[in-house]
Amino acid sequence: MSKKIENIDVEVNELKGKSIPTWEVIIPNKKSIGIIEKVENRYRATTTKSNNVLYAKSLEGSINDLLSYFALHEK
């Protein structure tokens, strides 16, 4: 019982003025799905809706984790 496959367009915007490298992942014209911060050589993604925390070794991995979480739990 899998869901229908669909593409999700996203924007990744670097947030300036933060003490650590920070990015916001957004679905254009809809909403923010999470914030990614680089902490101790890892990327910590925090979901916007439920504040769950996911860790990854790369920025791309962290973006994919947020998208997967959004598709499974928040959509």
N, C-alpha and C positions, 0 to 999 in steps of 0.2 A: 504494500500500500504506500507507494511513494508519491510525493507531490509532483505536480507538473513542473518541469524544468523551465526556469525563466531567468533572464539576465537582469541584474540589478546594477544600474549606473550609480557610481559614487564619486564624490569629490573628497580629496584629502588635502586639508588646508593646514599649513604650519601656523601655529599661534606664536606671535612675537611677544617679547616682554616677559616671558616666563623664565624661572630660574633653571629649569631643565628643558631639554628639547620636547616639545609637545605638538601633537597634531589632532585635528578634529575630523572625524569621518562623517560625511553628510550624504544623504540621498537627496539629489537636487530637487528643489521645489517641494520637498516634504519635510524632513526633519534630520536632526543630528542623531546618529546611532551610537556614537561613543567617542571617547577621548583616549588617545594613546600617548603615553609618556615613556621616555627612555630613562630607566632607573637601573643603575649598577649593571650596565652592559646587557640588560634585558629590556623588552618592551612590555609595558603594563597597559592593557586595554581595559577601560572601565565602561560598561554599557550605560547609556544615558537613562533608559527607562527603569532598570532594576538595580543599577549600581553593582552588578556582578563584575568580578575582576578576572581577567584572562592574561596569562603570560606567554610570550613567544620570544624566540631568539633573533627574529628579524622584523623589520617594519612591515614587510610584505606578509609575513606569517601572521602578524598581529591584525592587519587589515582583514585577511581571510578569516581569522577567528571571529572577528566582530561580525562580518557578513554571515558566516555560518550560524552564529548565535542568533542574529536578527531573523534570519530565514526560518529557523527552527522554533524560536520561542516568542518573538515579539511581533511578527508580521500578522 
